[in-house]
Amino acid sequence: MRVVVALGGNALLRRGEEMTADNQRANARVAAKALAPVAEEHETVITHGNGPQVGLLALQEAAYEEVEEYPLDVLGAETEGMIGYMIEQELGNLLPFEKPLATILTMVEVDPDDPAFSDPTKFIGPVYSKEVAEKNAAEKGWSIKADGDKWRRVVPSPLPKRIFQLKPIKWLLENGSVVIAAGGGGIPTMYDAAGKLTGVECVIDKDRCTCLLAQAVEADAFVIATDVDAVYLNWGTEEKKAIRRASPNAMDTYDFPAGSMGPKVEAAQIFARSTGKTAVICTLADIPEALAGRRGTTISEHVGEIEFAL
């Protein structure tokens, strides 16, 4: 089976955790333990978030005033290499030595007329108190929004149109490699008025890009690994209910938060509808059981009535 797994940002840097290399490596080690059984049994593509890492690099760039700050597309490319290296190394310590692993710096095209450019919504960087966030916004020209009880920088998040490195990704899969690609939603690029490809100051949503990648490589299953064990109705209340299985149309009945579960559900619905195959939302540790339909939330056209976990 060919499986595409999207690692949530928390898989490499947990909310509020100090953004050190040691912390990221420790979290990569935890992620690798969950991913190794999947990679041993299936053809596997791994994507990952990079919001905290891009935000940290942007802060480091701003602190060095001798040169102009690097744009977000370049910082995104840096994080793809850094995070891919950590995942490769930690997975390589668990998989058989002869199992090849490869990280692909992945450019993704966006539309310059995408409405997202006029409404920044994608969180990047660390969390702040409202006072500190407003100070940073005033000094650095950031857009900021509330993220729970904290505040963070937000940037545009246009939809992905095309993934440029599909041929090498497919070739690596067909030759037995575990592939790490489209990290952070890919490196955002667009064609300018002269028809030249150029970088863009934005961040593409990782789940939407991974959905596009899963479709393009003809994946049999699309897994979105996050920090909750299923998609819930009435989350945060005593009436919360975990959805075990549902059709894409059944999920249309409910609204999910745009800043968290909403894009994940939407990406899962798109994949299920467009391919007729299965999408799963679950925790990292639950991936094997979720692929078997026993954990997490399965979204598939083959599901009848919506089913809730007992």
Residue pairs with C-beta under 8 A, 6 or more apart in sequence:
1 41
1 42
1 43
1 220
1 221
2 42
2 43
2 44
2 45
2 173
2 217
2 218
2 219
2 220
2 221
3 38
3 42
3 43
3 44
3 45
3 219
3 220
3 221
3 222
3 223
3 291
4 44
4 45
4 46
4 47
4 210
4 213
4 214
4 217
4 219
4 221
4 222
4 223
5 35
5 38
5 44
5 45
5 46
5 47
5 223
5 225
5 287
6 47
6 48
6 206
6 207
6 210
6 222
6 223
6 224
6 225
6 267
7 31
7 46
7 47
7 48
7 49
7 225
7 284
8 49
8 224
8 225
8 226
8 227
9 48
9 49
9 50
9 51
9 52
9 206
10 49
10 226
10 227
11 27
11 28
11 30
11 31
11 48
11 49
11 225
11 284
12 24
12 27
12 28
12 31
12 48
12 49
12 52
12 53
12 83
12 86
13 19
13 23
13 24
13 27
13 52
13 53
14 23
14 27
15 127
16 127
17 23
19 52
19 53
19 56
19 126
24 53
24 83
24 86
25 86
25 90
28 83
28 86
28 87
28 89
28 90
29 90
30 284
31 87
31 90
31 284
32 87
32 90
32 91
32 93
32 94
33 94
34 225
34 284
34 285
34 287
35 44
35 46
35 87
35 91
35 284
35 287
36 91
36 94
36 95
37 288
38 44
38 287
38 288
38 291
39 91
39 95
39 99
39 178
40 95
40 96
40 99
43 173
44 178
44 179
45 169
45 173
45 178
45 179
45 180
45 181
45 213
45 214
45 217
45 219
46 87
46 178
46 179
46 180
46 181
47 180
47 181
47 182
47 183
47 206
47 209
47 210
47 213
48 83
48 87
48 180
48 183
48 184
48 206
49 184
49 206
50 76
50 79
50 80
50 83
50 183
50 184
50 185
50 203
50 206
51 122
51 123
51 124
51 125
51 184
51 203
52 124
52 125
52 126
53 79
53 82
53 83
53 184
54 72
54 75
54 76
54 79
54 124
54 125
54 184
54 203
55 124
55 125
55 126
55 152
55 153
56 125
56 126
57 70
57 75
57 78
57 79
58 69
58 72
58 75
58 124
58 125
59 125
59 126
61 69
61 70
61 75
62 69
62 140
71 199
71 201
72 124
72 155
72 188
72 199
72 200
72 201
72 202
72 203
73 187
73 188
73 189
73 199
73 200
73 201
74 199
76 183
76 184
76 185
76 186
76 187
76 188
76 203
77 105
77 187
79 183
79 184
80 103
80 105
80 106
80 183
80 184
80 187
81 103
81 105
83 180
83 183
83 184
84 103
84 180
84 183
85 103
87 103
87 180
88 101
88 102
88 103
88 180
91 101
91 178
92 99
92 101
95 101
95 178
99 176
99 178
100 172
100 175
100 176
100 177
100 178
101 177
101 178
101 179
101 180
102 172
102 177
102 178
102 179
102 180
103 179
103 180
103 181
103 183
104 165
104 168
104 169
104 172
104 179
104 180
104 181
105 165
105 187
106 163
106 164
106 165
106 169
106 181
106 182
106 183
106 186
106 187
107 163
107 164
107 165
107 186
107 187
107 189
107 197
108 160
108 161
108 162
108 163
108 164
108 182
108 185
108 186
108 187
108 188
108 189
108 204
108 209
109 160
109 161
109 162
109 163
109 164
109 189
109 190
109 191
109 197
110 158
110 159
110 160
110 161
110 188
110 189
110 190
110 200
110 202
110 204
111 158
111 159
111 161
111 190
112 190
112 191
112 200
114 156
114 158
114 159
116 156
116 157
116 158
116 159
116 202
117 156
117 158
117 202
118 156
119 156
120 143
120 154
120 155
120 156
120 157
121 145
121 154
121 156
121 157
121 258
121 259
122 154
122 155
122 156
122 157
122 202
122 203
122 205
123 145
123 147
123 152
123 153
123 154
123 259
124 152
124 153
124 154
124 155
124 203
125 152
125 153
126 152
127 147
127 150
127 151
127 152
128 136
128 150
128 151
128 152
129 150
129 151
130 146
130 151
132 151
133 144
133 151
133 152
133 153
134 144
134 151
136 142
136 144
136 153
137 143
137 144
137 153
142 153
142 154
143 153
143 154
143 155
144 151
144 152
144 153
144 154
145 151
145 152
145 154
147 259
155 201
155 202
155 203
156 201
156 202
156 203
157 185
157 202
157 203
157 204
157 205
158 188
158 200
158 202
158 204
159 204
159 205
159 208
160 185
160 186
160 204
160 205
160 208
160 209
160 212
163 169
163 182
163 186
163 209
163 212
163 213
163 216
164 189
165 181
166 216
166 217
169 179
169 181
169 213
169 217
170 217
172 179
173 179
173 217
181 213
182 206
182 209
182 210
182 213
183 206
184 203
184 204
184 206
185 203
185 204
185 205
185 206
185 208
185 209
185 210
186 204
186 209
187 199
188 199
188 200
188 201
188 202
188 203
188 204
189 197
189 198
189 199
189 200
190 197
190 198
190 200
191 197
191 198
192 198
205 263
207 224
207 263
207 264
207 266
207 267
208 263
208 266
208 267
208 270
210 222
210 224
210 267
211 222
211 267
211 268
211 270
211 271
214 222
214 271
214 275
215 270
215 271
215 274
215 275
218 275
219 271
219 275
219 277
220 277
220 278
221 277
221 278
221 279
221 280
221 291
222 267
222 268
222 271
222 277
222 278
222 279
222 280
223 279
223 280
223 281
223 282
223 287
223 290
223 291
224 264
224 267
224 268
224 279
224 280
224 281
224 282
225 282
225 283
225 284
225 287
226 261
226 264
226 281
226 282
226 283
227 283
228 261
228 283
229 242
229 282
229 283
229 286
229 295
229 296
230 242
230 243
230 244
230 281
230 282
230 295
230 296
230 297
230 309
231 242
231 243
231 251
231 256
231 261
231 264
231 265
231 281
231 297
232 240
232 241
232 242
232 243
233 239
233 240
233 241
233 243
233 254
234 240
234 241
235 261
241 308
241 309
242 297
242 308
242 309
243 251
243 297
243 306
243 307
243 308
243 309
244 297
244 298
244 307
244 308
244 309
245 293
245 297
245 298
245 299
245 300
245 303
245 306
245 307
246 297
246 298
246 299
246 303
246 306
246 307
247 272
247 299
247 300
247 301
247 303
247 304
247 306
248 268
248 269
248 272
248 273
248 299
248 301
250 303
250 305
250 306
251 265
251 268
251 269
251 299
252 269
255 262
256 262
256 264
256 265
261 281
264 281
265 281
265 299
267 279
268 279
268 280
268 281
268 297
268 299
269 279
269 299
271 277
271 279
272 278
272 279
272 299
272 300
272 301
273 301
276 301
276 302
277 300
278 298
278 299
278 300
278 302
279 298
279 299
279 300
280 287
280 290
280 291
280 296
280 297
280 298
280 299
281 296
281 297
281 299
282 289
282 290
282 295
282 296
282 297
283 295
283 296
286 295
286 296
289 295
289 296
290 296
290 298
